[in-house]
Amino acid sequence: MRKLSLIIALLLCSHLMFAQKGKVMSATSFFTQGKLDKAKELIDEAITHEKCVNWSKAYFVRGQIYQAIYESQDSVLKKKLNIGESLPLVWESYKKAMELDEKNKLEKDIKAQTANLVIDFTNEGVVMYNSENYKKALENFKTVLEIHASPVGTQKVDTAVIFNAGVAAQKCGDLDQAIEFYKQSLALDYEAGRTYAMLANILIGQSNKAKESGDTVKAKAIQEEAVKYLQEGNARFPEDEYMLIELINYYLMGDEPAKSEQYLDAAIKLQPNNANFYRAKGTLYEKINQVDKAEAMYIKTLELDPQDFISQYNLGNIQLNKVIEEHKKVNDITDNKKYNAALEDIMTQYEAVIPYFERALELKPDDKNTLTTLKELYFRLRTRNAEYQQKYDDTMAKLNGL
């Protein structure tokens, strides 16, 4: 009796196997006739019976049907079948078919399908990117690369997709993958000008993040890698403004500010009327104690942009520091008459500094540093002119109100 039960079970399984294979063949027939809704219904039923039907053909047919629905222009059909984001299932079906196709009988047919599938995934990646779904865009671009590299792929190195995968990865915050794809792009010399800049941008951000977390060793190592790419990029694309600016900032804010001068000169040559570069050069000259040159740069900046608060304030500070140094010398004078005469001259020089900071205050009315400096100057000169006492009182009131 037990043996008979086993035979019946085997016959039943066999019957189910043939029934499901029959559904696959029927699905193929409906697919050929263009009746995609019926084809999908049958293949969905057949593919679930894997214990009885572990058949490569079934997965290939499912891939064909789902791919045809995706590629269909019939939006009503797509909505009716609720196909959704089914494209990944197409590639999974073909991969499963290859896995089960031990004698490679389907290889040629799958190759024919994947030729269009590459286009499908590329287009879907673009659609996802344009709709700002960068994570999905990345997944689609990565699948394109996977198909190319597979046994049924063309083995083609798709430089555009590699680069776009990097952009999508960066957009969705997957920075490690973005770095990987950008480095591949550079190795293939694709969009090198943009890639150097984008790669360096990510690395600089990671360096800053490491610095903020207190890992200065890691921050420095990443920053040095970023600068390496910036220098390589600048050597190849000397007119790229982003890389110039990043190199300027790196050296200007680092331990070797003098090295920023060559990049500032290059930037000024490219954009001779850009006030920002002259201001940056003024900052450089202050850092390396070439004050007269710094003064000239701030004056040039204000000629190009009279609203530049930083240059106006820095120019005032340079004038004030000159007076302070002269005042120190006066304090060393022992002759009372000469001291008083020299001090009167110093007060006149302090008075000449005031307009620089008053103009700075016009540009930025609530700047505390400017208000504090003016308060001290007004206080120093209050006995010289009654107007300065009133200005001192007004400035103190404003500072207290901030």
Buried (B, 14 or more C-beta within 10 A) or exposed (E): EEEEEEEEEEEEEEEBBEBBBEBBBBBBEBBEEEBBEBBBBBBBBBBEBEEBBEBBBBBBBBBBBBBBBBBBEEEEBBEEBEBEEBBBBBBBBBBBBBEBBEEEEBBEBBBEBBEEBBEBBBBBBBEBBEEEBBBBBBBBBBBBBEBBEBEBBBEEBBBEBBBBBBBBBBBBEBBEBBBBBBBBBBEBEBBBBBBBBBBBBBBBBBBEBBBEEEBEEBBEBBBEBBBEBBBBBBEEBEEBEBBBBBBBBBBBEEEEBEBBBEBBEBBBEBEEEBBBBBBBBBBBBBBEEBBEBBBBBBEBBBEBBEEBBBBBBBBBBBBBEBBEEBBEEBEEBEEEEEBEEBBEEBBEBBBEBBEBBBBBBEBBEEBEEBBEBBBBBBBBBBEBEEEBBEBBEEBBEBBEEE
